[in-house]
Structures are given as C-alpha cells and as structure tokens.
Amino acid sequence: MVGYANDQSSYRTYLHNIDNFQNWFRVGSYNIKDENKVREVDIYYWDSGLRPDGKQVTSWTYPNLFGLYCVWKTDQGKWTHKEIAGSARVGFHQIVSAKDNRLILELRGQFIRFIEADETAEESKAEDKMHSEANKPFKREVIFKDGVPDLISLAEQDGADQPATAPELKLEGNSKPQTEAKVCPR
C-alpha cells in the first residue's frame, strides 16, 4: 500500500468494516492527480462471476454484476471509499497505464453467447461477430474531482474514440445495478 505504512492498522480496520469487502479483489495502489495535489488511492473490484484467486464461484449468475471501488484518505485524514462504477456484463481486464499520476484501466464486456440448436452457419457467423464486438476491451480513466474519485471515458477527457459497443457503466455512488439475473450451472 503506497504511503499507508504509518496507518496500516486503521486502514485494515476500515476495510474490514465495509459491507461485502471480503469479496473485493485488490488491483493495486496508485497516485492520481487531483488539481495541484497527488492523492494515493487503492483500487478494488468485485465481480459476481469471477474469482481471480482461483476459488470456485459458489453461485454464478448471468449477467454478472461488477463494481469498481476506490479507497483513499480524505483531506481531513479519514479513510473513505466509493463505488466509482457498477454494471452488469462488464469485468476488469487490466491496468493500461499508471504513470504521470494518471490511471487508465481497461474493462471488457462479459457477454455470453448462447448457441441455438437450429442456428444456421450464416447466423452463427453473424452472432459470433456481434459477440466478439460486444466483448472488446474499452478504456476508462480514474480521476479525482474536488477530492473525490470518478471514472470517465477517455473520450470525455481527450476526445479518444471508444467502441460503440462499450457498455455504459452506472456511475452512481454505492448503488448496485438493477438487473434480472439468470442462474446458470457451472
């Protein structure tokens, strides 16, 4: 944890008091610029359909539910966290860049393709192409605005093109996405 060495005990206590924290996976610690100040932030995510630690998911649902979280210390010296993205059919893919106090993430669609028994070869090829497009990686940047983290598309920042199929992420605080879930056996 970057810079948290003097405060690890209170940091760990704070984390373990967050509901559902035991299901979060840590991406890492990063320095992110907030106007003229650099803030240290830990990035975590939760994915209902994936356990990167290799353990079996006990009840898998489709579509998956996904949350991206930031944990940081406020200017008043208190630990806090925020869900900066919540969505379905999306997952964490990788860190693209973490330099010059900018953090760029790559997320990826998690659409499952169901093959119909009576599907023709042409229909199958068209469905495969749509599935491939929907699951292409897309980039987002974690920024700070007035001391609070946010997730934006790079197009908002510098006009970079984003794929038309990039899923819209719900950027509303600590709410979970509302969606119908279908239970699928593993």
Helices and strands as residue ranges (DSSP letters): G 5-7, H 8-16, G 21-23, E 25-34, E 37-47, E 61-62, E 65-73, E 79-88, E 90-97, E 103-109, H 121-134, E 137-145, E 148-153, H 154-158, E 182-183
